[in-house]
């Protein structure tokens, strides 16, 4: 199992970043302390997605920052990304592991479902993500998760736990205190005028808690 870093997990959004902005914006997030990047794009432009993901991986890899591809195992293979993040209706973990190899990082969305997280760990996931902990413009209808879920997860799981959903520097501290190993942030970084500054502010929560 590959080690998953702890800290700020920055997730891209094609609604916030144009193709021309993508690499520079992610570079700023990394300068601000992001330890892992997820390329998230729900569009159907296959060539653009491959081009963007490849450019991101070419930047992230020399910096030692894992690039995770959202929902698309084949794209992860094509651009030689570090891993994949699987949602509710995506590939099963075993199939993703067989395609990506033992050294890949495989994460799984578990929403507010601890049992799903337990089963994901048993199936070989490297991390699980819970949320939404706060209202999120990215997923306004997302299931609500409570902070206590993180405490329960840390008691029952050995793999890292990610918190996601409307997270900012102002509301992230209780999530870290409850045991979140990573804070996954989209709008709180890439929707801000000062991307590097926003990333620094969130990253510092791991230094003080």
Protein Blocks (a to p, Z undefined) as FASTA:
>chain_A
ZZddedjdddddfklpcfklmmmmmmmmmmnopabdcdddfbfbfklmmmmmmmmmmmmm
mnopacddehilklmmmnopabdcddfklccfklmmmmnojkbccdddehjafklmmmmm
mnopabdceddfbdcfklmmbccddfklmmmmmmmpcbdcddeehiafklmmmmmmnopa
bdcdfklmmmpfblmlmmmmmmmmmmmZZ
